[in-house]
Amino acid sequence: MPNVSRVYDYEHLTERDLIPPTSPRVFFEPADTEIGVWVARDLITECCSVLDLGSGSGAAAAAMARAGAGRVHGVDAGAETVAWATEHYASRDGDCRVTFAHADFVRLSANDLLATAPAPLPRPLVVTSNPPYVPLAAQAGSLRHSISGGVDGLRLAPAIIGHGSALGCDLGLTIGSYSSPGKAVRLLESAGYWIHAVTLCPLPLGEFTLRNLEQTLALEERGEAVLWRTAQDTPSYFIVGLACRWMDMAGRGARRRQDPGGVQPPERLTGEGLLHLLQTAARSHTVELEALDGLVRLDSDGWSGSLRVLVLPGATARHHW
């Protein structure tokens, strides 16, 4: 049975981080950012480095450093975004603890991404990413680059997972419950990852997403997506943070693998198991996702890893461009 814990406020973002950027083209979604830091924290070890792909405003990178990472280097394809992150969150006076670079992680190799850092990133290394993940048809997606995850919500997932696997390191990936979560797990498994911990946070759908729900509804009808509907509220989804451990090719055939910290991992969480978890959460009546407390088994593999629910105040603004 998964161990369910709950967090009732922002623990990683500061009051400053919760103030919307002055530029509307700097992505701002505090719940997404907070959950991304929790995912990283599940993987961070003392003095490790973090390579944050699609680092956005830089708030997550700075919070990861506060959470214990020795070095955090963010890479983002938006010049305005990187300028903001550098001005507000980069380390000063020659300190390389938090740095940013303007680069497209889809176009560069893993080693080229490492080379964008001003100094080598020491091992152990963790790759993290909170990419655009809203399932949108091509026409709608072209209007909101900061949230468009393609037709299945996983447009950038293969590149992110590929970089983590190429570097042989643990991976923190954030998706939505409508972002083909079963397919996401299968992509992770094929690259040699198993899910160490899951973090969930309910969030109302944004106005643009509500006006362009066709792709999400099609995925839901096929059983590939999960929305949370209550009698009175705007439809919501769950932000899904996946903290993933990596194993090399030699260990992929093993049914159970040794955690890098010396702890035997739980049985693997399959794509079907993650979907069942999300479907159970969607039967809840409150933002605490109380239905998860009755979750005994996720599937025949009996995953019993860490499951965290974030109950966060609503944001005053959401910047999606």
C-alpha positions as CSV (number, residue, x, y, z in Angstrom):
1,M,0.0,0.0,0.0
2,P,1.5,3.4,-0.9
3,N,2.4,5.7,1.9
4,V,0.3,8.8,1.4
5,S,1.5,12.1,3.0
6,R,0.1,15.6,2.6
7,V,1.6,19.1,2.4
8,Y,-0.6,22.1,3.0
9,D,1.4,25.1,1.8
10,Y,4.4,26.1,-0.2
11,E,7.5,24.8,1.4
12,H,10.1,25.5,-1.3
13,L,9.0,28.7,-2.9
14,T,9.5,32.0,-1.0
15,E,7.1,34.9,-0.9
16,R,9.3,36.5,-3.6
17,D,8.8,33.5,-5.8
18,L,5.0,33.8,-5.5
19,I,5.0,37.3,-7.0
20,P,4.2,37.2,-10.8
21,P,7.0,38.2,-13.1
22,T,6.6,41.7,-14.6
23,S,6.9,40.1,-18.1
24,P,3.9,38.0,-19.2
25,R,6.2,35.9,-21.3
26,V,8.0,34.5,-18.3
27,F,6.1,31.3,-17.3
28,F,4.4,31.6,-13.9
29,E,2.5,28.7,-12.4
30,P,3.5,28.4,-8.7
31,A,1.9,24.9,-8.2
32,D,3.8,23.5,-11.1
33,T,7.1,25.0,-9.8
34,E,6.5,23.8,-6.3
35,I,5.8,20.2,-7.4
36,G,8.9,20.2,-9.6
37,V,11.0,21.1,-6.6
38,W,9.4,18.3,-4.5
39,V,10.3,15.8,-7.3
40,A,13.9,17.0,-7.4
41,R,14.1,16.8,-3.6
42,D,13.1,13.2,-3.8
43,L,16.2,12.6,-5.9
44,I,18.7,15.2,-4.5
45,T,21.7,13.9,-2.6
46,E,24.4,15.9,-0.8
47,C,26.5,17.9,-3.1
48,C,24.8,16.6,-6.3
49,S,24.2,18.6,-9.4
50,V,20.9,19.3,-11.1
51,L,20.5,19.9,-14.8
52,D,17.0,21.6,-15.2
53,L,15.7,21.4,-18.7
54,G,13.2,24.2,-19.5
55,S,14.1,26.1,-16.4
56,G,11.6,28.9,-16.9
57,S,11.6,31.8,-14.4
58,G,14.5,30.2,-12.5
59,A,12.5,30.0,-9.3
60,A,12.6,26.2,-9.3
61,A,16.4,26.1,-9.8
62,A,17.0,28.4,-6.9
63,A,14.7,26.4,-4.7
64,M,16.5,23.2,-5.7
65,A,19.7,24.7,-4.5
66,R,18.0,25.7,-1.2
67,A,16.8,22.1,-1.0
68,G,20.3,20.7,-0.9
69,A,21.7,20.5,-4.4
70,G,25.3,21.6,-4.7
71,R,24.9,23.0,-8.2
72,V,21.9,23.7,-10.4
73,H,22.1,24.7,-14.0
74,G,19.0,25.6,-15.9
75,V,18.6,25.6,-19.7
76,D,15.7,27.3,-21.5
77,A,15.0,28.1,-25.1
78,G,13.4,31.5,-24.3
79,A,15.8,34.4,-24.4
80,E,13.5,36.6,-22.3
81,T,13.0,33.8,-19.8
82,V,16.7,33.2,-19.4
83,A,17.4,36.9,-19.0
84,W,14.8,37.1,-16.2
85,A,16.1,34.0,-14.4
86,T,19.7,35.2,-14.6
87,E,18.8,38.6,-13.2
88,H,16.6,37.3,-10.4
89,Y,18.0,33.9,-9.5
90,A,21.5,33.3,-10.7
91,S,24.4,33.2,-8.2
92,R,26.6,36.3,-8.1
93,D,30.2,37.2,-7.5
94,G,31.6,34.3,-9.4
95,D,29.6,31.7,-7.4
96,C,28.4,29.1,-9.9
97,R,25.9,27.4,-7.6
98,V,22.8,28.5,-9.7
99,T,23.4,29.3,-13.4
100,F,21.3,29.5,-16.6
101,A,21.9,29.2,-20.3
102,H,19.9,30.0,-23.4
103,A,19.7,26.8,-25.4
104,D,17.2,24.4,-26.9
105,F,17.5,21.0,-25.1
106,V,15.6,19.3,-27.9
107,R,18.2,20.2,-30.5
108,L,21.4,19.6,-28.4
109,S,23.0,16.4,-27.3
110,A,23.3,15.6,-23.6
111,N,27.0,16.4,-23.6
112,D,26.3,19.7,-25.4
113,L,23.8,20.6,-22.7
114,L,26.4,20.0,-20.0
115,A,28.8,22.2,-21.9
116,T,26.4,25.2,-21.6
117,A,27.3,25.3,-17.8
118,P,30.0,27.8,-16.9
119,A,31.9,25.1,-15.0
120,P,31.6,21.2,-15.1
121,L,28.7,19.8,-13.2
122,P,29.9,17.4,-10.5
123,R,28.4,13.9,-10.2
124,P,26.1,12.6,-9.0
125,L,23.8,14.4,-11.5
126,V,20.0,14.6,-11.6
127,V,18.1,15.7,-14.7
128,T,14.8,17.5,-14.0
129,S,12.1,19.0,-16.3
130,N,8.7,20.5,-15.9
131,P,7.9,20.8,-19.7
132,P,4.7,22.0,-21.4
133,Y,2.3,19.2,-21.1
134,V,-1.2,20.3,-22.1
135,P,-2.6,18.1,-24.9
136,L,-3.5,20.5,-27.7
137,A,-4.2,20.1,-31.4
138,A,-1.6,21.7,-33.7
139,Q,-3.5,24.9,-34.3
140,A,-4.3,25.6,-30.6
141,G,-0.8,24.5,-29.6
142,S,0.8,27.1,-31.9
143,L,-0.9,29.8,-29.8
144,R,0.4,28.7,-26.4
145,H,4.0,27.5,-26.8
146,S,4.6,27.6,-23.0
147,I,1.9,25.0,-22.2
148,S,1.5,23.0,-25.5
149,G,2.5,19.4,-25.1
150,G,1.3,18.2,-28.5
151,V,-1.6,15.9,-29.1
152,D,-0.7,13.5,-26.2
153,G,0.9,16.0,-23.8
154,L,4.2,14.3,-24.1
155,R,5.8,16.2,-27.0
156,L,9.0,16.9,-25.2
157,A,9.2,13.8,-23.0
158,P,11.3,11.6,-25.3
159,A,14.0,14.2,-25.5
160,I,14.0,14.8,-21.7
161,I,14.0,11.0,-20.9
162,G,16.7,10.5,-23.6
163,H,19.0,13.1,-22.0
164,G,18.6,11.5,-18.6
165,S,19.3,8.0,-19.9
166,A,22.3,9.2,-22.0
167,L,23.8,10.8,-18.9
168,G,23.0,7.7,-16.8
169,C,21.3,9.7,-14.0
170,D,18.1,9.9,-12.1
171,L,15.3,11.9,-13.6
172,G,12.5,14.1,-12.3
173,L,9.7,14.6,-14.7
174,T,6.4,16.6,-14.3
175,I,3.4,15.8,-16.5
176,G,-0.4,16.3,-16.2
177,S,-3.0,13.6,-15.4
178,Y,-4.3,14.3,-18.9
179,S,-0.8,13.9,-20.5
180,S,-1.1,10.2,-21.4
181,P,0.4,9.1,-18.1
182,G,0.4,5.4,-19.0
183,K,2.4,6.2,-22.1
184,A,4.8,8.3,-20.1
185,V,5.5,5.4,-17.7
186,R,6.2,3.1,-20.7
187,L,8.6,5.7,-22.2
188,L,10.4,5.8,-18.8
189,E,10.5,2.0,-18.5
190,S,12.0,1.6,-22.0
191,A,14.8,4.0,-21.1
192,G,15.6,2.1,-17.9
193,Y,13.7,4.1,-15.3
194,W,11.5,3.0,-12.4
195,I,9.3,5.4,-10.4
196,H,10.6,6.0,-6.9
197,A,8.0,8.6,-5.7
198,V,4.8,10.3,-7.0
199,T,3.6,13.8,-6.1
200,L,0.1,15.0,-7.0
201,C,-1.5,18.4,-6.9
202,P,-5.0,19.3,-8.1
203,L,-5.2,22.4,-10.3
204,P,-8.2,23.9,-12.1
205,L,-7.9,23.9,-15.9
206,G,-6.9,27.3,-17.3
207,E,-9.2,29.3,-19.5
208,F,-7.3,28.6,-22.7
209,T,-7.3,24.8,-22.0
210,L,-11.0,24.9,-21.2
211,R,-11.6,26.5,-24.6
212,N,-9.5,23.9,-26.4
213,L,-10.4,20.6,-24.6
214,E,-11.0,18.5,-27.7
215,Q,-7.7,16.7,-27.5
216,T,-7.9,16.1,-23.8
217,L,-11.5,14.8,-24.1
218,A,-10.4,12.4,-26.9
219,L,-7.6,11.0,-24.7
220,E,-10.0,10.7,-21.8
221,E,-12.5,8.8,-23.9
222,R,-9.8,6.3,-24.9
223,G,-8.9,5.8,-21.2
224,E,-5.5,7.6,-21.6
225,A,-6.2,10.7,-19.6
226,V,-7.8,11.6,-16.2
227,L,-9.7,14.7,-15.4
228,W,-11.2,15.6,-11.9
229,R,-14.8,16.7,-12.1
230,T,-16.9,17.8,-9.2
231,A,-20.5,18.9,-9.2
232,Q,-19.8,22.6,-8.7
233,D,-16.2,23.4,-9.6
234,T,-14.4,24.0,-12.9
235,P,-12.9,20.8,-14.1
236,S,-9.5,20.2,-12.8
237,Y,-6.5,17.9,-13.5
238,F,-3.7,16.6,-11.4
239,I,-0.1,17.8,-11.8
240,V,1.9,14.6,-11.6
241,G,5.5,14.7,-10.4
242,L,7.5,11.5,-11.1
243,A,10.8,11.0,-9.3
244,C,12.5,8.3,-11.3
245,R,15.6,6.2,-10.6
246,W,17.8,5.0,-13.4
247,M,19.5,1.7,-13.8
248,D,22.1,0.8,-16.4
249,M,21.6,-1.7,-19.2
250,A,23.1,-4.5,-17.1
251,G,20.5,-4.2,-14.5
252,R,17.4,-3.7,-16.6
253,G,16.4,-7.4,-16.6
254,A,16.2,-7.6,-12.8
255,R,12.8,-7.6,-11.3
256,R,14.0,-5.7,-8.3
257,R,16.8,-3.3,-8.4
258,Q,19.1,-1.8,-5.8
259,D,18.4,1.9,-5.0
260,P,21.6,4.1,-5.3
261,G,21.2,4.9,-1.7
262,G,21.3,1.2,-0.7
263,V,17.6,0.8,-0.2
264,Q,15.8,-2.0,-2.0
265,P,13.2,-0.3,-4.2
266,P,9.5,-1.1,-4.2
267,E,8.0,-3.2,-7.0
268,R,7.7,-1.1,-10.2
269,L,4.8,1.2,-10.8
270,T,3.4,0.4,-14.3
271,G,1.5,2.7,-16.6
272,E,-1.7,0.9,-15.7
273,G,-0.9,1.3,-12.0
274,L,-0.4,5.1,-12.4
275,L,-3.7,5.4,-14.3
276,H,-5.4,3.5,-11.5
277,L,-3.9,5.8,-8.9
278,L,-5.1,8.9,-10.8
279,Q,-8.6,7.4,-11.4
280,T,-8.8,6.8,-7.6
281,A,-7.7,10.3,-6.9
282,A,-10.5,11.6,-9.2
283,R,-13.1,9.9,-7.0
284,S,-12.2,12.3,-4.2
285,H,-14.5,15.1,-3.1
286,T,-11.9,17.4,-1.6
287,V,-8.5,18.8,-2.6
288,E,-6.9,16.5,-0.1
289,L,-7.7,13.7,-2.5
290,E,-9.0,11.6,0.3
291,A,-9.9,8.7,-1.9
292,L,-6.2,7.8,-2.1
293,D,-6.3,6.8,1.6
294,G,-8.3,3.7,0.6
295,L,-5.8,2.7,-2.1
296,V,-4.5,-0.8,-1.2
297,R,-2.9,-2.0,-4.4
298,L,-2.2,-0.3,-7.7
299,D,-1.9,-3.4,-9.8
300,S,-0.5,-6.9,-9.8
301,D,3.0,-5.5,-9.1
302,G,1.9,-4.1,-5.7
303,W,3.9,-0.8,-5.9
304,S,4.2,0.7,-2.4
305,G,6.3,3.7,-3.0
306,S,6.0,7.3,-1.7
307,L,2.9,9.2,-2.6
308,R,2.6,12.9,-1.7
309,V,-0.4,15.2,-2.1
310,L,0.1,19.0,-2.2
311,V,-2.8,21.2,-1.1
312,L,-1.8,24.7,-2.2
313,P,-3.5,28.1,-2.2
314,G,-4.6,29.3,-5.6
315,A,-2.3,31.5,-7.5
316,T,-3.2,35.2,-8.1
317,A,-2.0,34.9,-11.7
318,R,-0.9,32.3,-14.3
319,H,1.4,33.3,-17.1
320,H,0.9,31.1,-20.2
321,W,2.1,32.4,-23.5
